[in-house]
Amino acid sequence: VGVNDLLRGRETKQFAEDYETLVAKVRRPGRLIVVANLPDVASAPAMKGVADESLRLRLGQFNKAIEDIAGRHGVPLVDLHKSSGELIRSHPEYFSSDGLHPSDPGYARWAAAMWAVVEQAIDE
C-alpha cells in the first residue's frame, strides 16, 4: 500500500493519515496484522533517469510514517525497502516487463520476506 500514492505525488501527511486510519480499522484483538513499508521503487529500472532526490526523500518519509504507525499500533513491519534495495541491481529478473512492478520471481521474493515476519509473529 502506498507506491501509487508516492508516484502520483500525494503529500506525506495525507498518506500517513490514511495509512493510520487503515491500520486502526483492521486491527482487532486476536487478529494478526503485519504491515510492509514501500520497496525501493526509486531504483527500479523504469525510474532510471526519472527518480530524483525529491522522490527518494518522499519515499523515506512515507516509510518513516509506516514505521511510526506500526510502532504505535504494535504491529510487525516487513522491511521491503531494505530487501528490495539490496536486490534490485543484481536481479533484474525480479521486475516485470514494465520495469516497475515485480515479476513472478520478484513477488516470490517479497512473499518470502513477508512470510519470515508473519511466521515470527505467529510464533510470538
C-alpha positions, 0 to 999 in steps of 0.5 A, spaced: 500 500 500 502 506 498 507 506 491 501 509 487 500 514 492 508 516 492 508 516 484 502 520 483 505 525 488 500 525 494 503 529 500 506 525 506 501 527 511 495 525 507 498 518 506 500 517 513 493 519 515 490 514 511 495 509 512 493 510 520 486 510 519 487 503 515 491 500 520 486 502 526 480 499 522 483 492 521 486 491 527 482 487 532 484 483 538 486 476 536 487 478 529 494 478 526 496 484 522 503 485 519 504 491 515 510 492 509 513 499 508 514 501 500 520 497 496 525 501 493 521 503 487 526 509 486 531 504 483 527 500 479 529 500 472 523 504 469 525 510 474 532 510 471 533 517 469 526 519 472 527 518 480 530 524 483 532 526 490 525 529 491 522 522 490 527 518 494 526 523 500 518 522 499 519 515 499 523 515 506 518 519 509 512 515 507 516 509 510 518 513 516 510 514 517 509 506 516 514 505 521 511 510 526 504 507 525 506 500 526 510 502 532 504 505 535 499 500 533 504 494 535 504 491 529 510 487 525 513 491 519 516 487 513 522 491 511 521 491 503 525 497 502 531 494 505 530 487 501 528 490 495 534 495 495 539 490 496 536 486 490 534 490 485 541 491 481 543 484 481 536 481 479 533 484 474 529 478 473 525 480 479 521 486 475 516 485 470 516 487 463 514 494 465 520 495 469 516 497 475 512 492 478 515 485 480 515 479 476 513 472 478 520 471 481 520 478 484 513 477 488 516 470 490 521 474 493 517 479 497 512 473 499 518 470 502 520 476 506 513 477 508 512 470 510 519 470 515 515 476 519 508 473 519 511 466 521 515 470 527 509 473 529 505 467 529 510 464 533 510 470 538 
